[in-house]
Amino acid sequence: MFPENLDPSHNDLLVTPAPAFTNQQVKEILRARFGLVGDLLPLESERDQNFHLAAATGEHFVVKIANSAEHPAVVELQTKALQHIAAIDPELPVPKVQ
């Protein structure tokens, strides 16, 4: 049985619009919170807002802004999966969690 807030029949996620930050807003957040600057390009996403950041340092990042209706446990699961992949095979070309 699913807890009520993880019930698959609960469809807020399907009707809640994806985040809609402007590129400039995301650039400012990245600079202020993480000290990152560079070229930011939007990526396609069904319910989140994602970007590719080519940082001035030469590093590349995937920036994800989760949908406000997404349960935090789902975002945590995605993060833990990426961390597990990095621990098992650091050479796989998947995003590293920062």
C-alpha positions as CSV (number, residue, x, y, z in Angstrom):
1,M,0.0,0.0,0.0
2,F,1.3,3.4,-0.9
3,P,1.3,6.3,1.6
4,E,-1.3,8.8,0.6
5,N,1.3,11.3,-0.7
6,L,3.0,8.6,-2.8
7,D,-0.3,7.1,-4.2
8,P,0.2,6.6,-7.9
9,S,-3.5,7.6,-8.5
10,H,-2.7,11.0,-7.0
11,N,-2.2,13.1,-10.1
12,D,-1.1,16.6,-8.9
13,L,2.2,16.0,-10.7
14,L,0.4,15.5,-14.0
15,V,-1.5,18.8,-13.8
16,T,1.1,21.0,-12.0
17,P,3.0,23.1,-14.6
18,A,6.7,22.5,-14.9
19,P,8.9,25.2,-13.3
20,A,9.3,28.3,-15.5
21,F,12.4,30.1,-14.4
22,T,14.1,32.3,-17.1
23,N,17.7,31.5,-18.1
24,Q,18.7,34.7,-16.4
25,Q,17.1,33.6,-13.1
26,V,18.8,30.2,-13.2
27,K,22.1,31.8,-14.0
28,E,21.8,34.1,-11.0
29,I,20.8,31.2,-8.7
30,L,23.8,29.2,-10.0
31,R,26.2,32.1,-9.5
32,A,24.8,33.0,-6.0
33,R,24.4,29.5,-4.6
34,F,27.2,27.5,-6.3
35,G,29.6,30.1,-7.7
36,L,29.0,28.7,-11.2
37,V,28.9,30.9,-14.3
38,G,28.8,29.9,-18.0
39,D,26.6,29.2,-21.0
40,L,23.2,27.9,-20.0
41,L,21.0,26.0,-22.5
42,P,17.5,24.6,-21.7
43,L,17.0,20.9,-22.0
44,E,13.7,19.1,-22.8
45,S,11.7,17.8,-19.8
46,E,8.2,16.5,-19.2
47,R,7.6,17.9,-15.8
48,D,10.8,19.5,-14.5
49,Q,13.0,22.2,-15.8
50,N,16.5,21.1,-16.9
51,F,19.5,22.9,-18.3
52,H,23.0,22.2,-19.5
53,L,25.6,24.5,-18.0
54,A,28.9,24.8,-19.8
55,A,30.8,26.5,-17.0
56,A,33.6,29.0,-17.5
57,T,35.9,26.4,-15.7
58,G,35.4,24.0,-18.6
59,E,33.2,21.7,-16.5
60,H,29.7,20.7,-17.7
61,F,26.6,20.4,-15.5
62,V,23.0,19.2,-15.7
63,V,20.9,21.6,-13.7
64,K,17.5,20.2,-12.6
65,I,14.7,22.2,-11.0
66,A,12.1,19.6,-9.8
67,N,8.4,20.1,-10.3
68,S,6.9,21.5,-7.0
69,A,4.4,18.6,-7.0
70,E,7.1,16.0,-7.2
71,H,7.4,14.1,-3.9
72,P,10.7,14.7,-2.2
73,A,11.3,11.0,-1.9
74,V,11.3,10.7,-5.8
75,V,13.9,13.4,-6.1
76,E,16.0,11.7,-3.3
77,L,15.7,8.4,-5.2
78,Q,17.0,10.0,-8.4
79,T,19.9,11.5,-6.4
80,K,20.7,8.3,-4.6
81,A,20.6,6.3,-8.0
82,L,23.2,8.7,-9.5
83,Q,25.4,8.5,-6.4
84,H,25.2,4.7,-6.5
85,I,26.2,4.6,-10.2
86,A,29.2,7.0,-9.4
87,A,30.3,4.7,-6.6
88,I,30.0,1.5,-8.7
89,D,31.5,2.7,-11.9
90,P,32.8,6.3,-11.8
91,E,33.8,6.1,-15.5
92,L,30.2,5.9,-16.7
93,P,29.2,9.2,-18.4
94,V,26.3,10.1,-16.1
95,P,25.8,13.3,-14.1
96,K,27.6,13.5,-10.8
97,V,25.7,14.9,-7.9
98,Q,27.1,18.1,-6.6
